[in-house]
Amino acid sequence: MKFNKKVFIYYCAIICLFLAILLIRSTFARYVTSLDTASHIEMGRWLLRINEHDVLENSNFSGVLSPIFKSEQDLIETNKLAPTAKGYVDIEIDYLDVTVPFKYELTYVQGKDTYLDDFKLMTFSIDDEEFEYNDEPITNVIVPDNTTTKQLIRLNYEWLDGDSTTLDDIEDTDFIRTFDNIFLNYTIKFTQLTPEDITP
């Protein structure tokens, strides 16, 4: 049998073409499979504001809290602190630019140098739902839903006056003469949560 070089090259070319098609199909199949199983992770946004103050830019928000006080006695001016005065401090948490669930923990103490035993945080409300204050941190979990983007915490204070208080009228007057202001110290801790953290 005579060896035919042209036929041999022809068969080799067909085999190479066949192998090339198999290789291309295999590569394409792997590429398509990788596309089918590809996934993406949306980066969570985390930009919190307290009373329109960016807490990531500056964690000191003392300048944005404005207490409002009113006395039951007509002789005492509005926003002047005196016995029987009642007032509140609003803390609005704006989480419009937050996409991950989070928990906040709010704690409050009076400043040591101006501590007034008869001045009490009596109640607080979260979005108009009122609670008795029991000296525990105020906590809540927020799951952003693109509908509600703010939560209002209102802290309700009172300068108690009467028989059940620590200071009498003379001591109240002496305190007012000694101090122009009472310092209230707030700390708010924000913690990002995972879905497992908020599962009941």
Residue pairs with C-beta under 8 A, 6 or more apart in sequence:
42 99
44 98
44 99
44 100
44 192
45 97
45 98
45 99
45 100
46 56
46 97
46 98
46 99
46 100
46 192
47 54
47 56
47 97
47 98
48 54
48 55
48 56
48 93
48 94
48 95
48 97
48 98
48 190
49 55
49 93
49 94
49 95
49 96
50 61
50 64
50 91
50 92
50 93
50 94
50 188
51 61
51 64
51 65
51 90
51 91
51 92
52 64
52 92
52 94
53 61
53 63
53 64
55 61
55 188
55 190
62 186
65 89
65 90
65 91
65 184
65 186
66 89
66 90
67 79
67 87
67 88
67 89
67 157
67 184
68 79
68 87
68 88
68 89
69 78
69 79
69 80
69 81
69 85
69 86
69 87
69 157
70 78
70 79
70 85
70 86
70 87
71 77
71 78
71 80
71 82
71 84
71 85
71 86
72 84
72 85
72 86
73 82
73 84
76 82
76 84
76 85
79 87
81 87
81 119
81 159
81 176
81 182
82 159
82 172
82 176
83 118
83 159
83 160
83 161
83 169
83 172
84 159
84 161
85 158
85 159
86 156
86 157
86 158
86 159
87 156
87 157
87 158
88 154
88 155
88 156
88 157
89 154
89 155
89 157
89 184
90 152
90 153
90 154
90 155
91 106
91 152
91 153
91 154
91 155
91 186
91 188
92 150
92 151
92 152
92 153
93 104
93 142
93 150
93 151
93 152
93 153
94 149
94 150
95 102
95 142
95 144
95 149
95 150
95 151
96 149
96 150
98 142
98 144
99 144
100 144
100 192
100 193
101 141
101 142
101 143
101 144
101 192
101 193
101 194
101 195
101 197
101 198
102 141
102 142
102 190
102 191
102 192
102 193
103 139
103 140
103 141
103 142
103 190
103 191
103 193
103 197
104 139
104 140
104 142
104 188
104 189
104 190
104 191
105 137
105 138
105 139
105 188
105 189
105 191
106 137
106 138
106 139
106 153
106 186
106 187
106 188
107 137
107 138
107 186
107 187
107 188
107 189
108 121
108 138
108 155
108 184
108 185
108 186
108 187
109 184
109 185
110 116
110 119
110 182
110 183
110 184
110 185
111 182
111 183
111 184
111 185
113 183
114 179
114 181
114 182
114 183
116 159
116 167
116 175
116 182
117 165
117 166
117 167
118 159
118 160
118 161
118 165
118 166
118 167
118 172
119 157
119 158
119 159
119 160
119 182
120 157
120 158
120 160
121 133
121 155
121 156
121 157
122 132
122 133
122 156
122 157
122 158
123 130
123 131
123 132
123 133
123 156
124 130
124 131
124 133
124 138
124 153
124 154
124 155
124 156
125 131
125 152
125 153
125 154
125 156
126 138
126 140
126 151
126 152
126 153
127 151
127 152
128 152
133 155
138 153
140 151
141 193
141 198
142 151
143 198
161 172
167 175
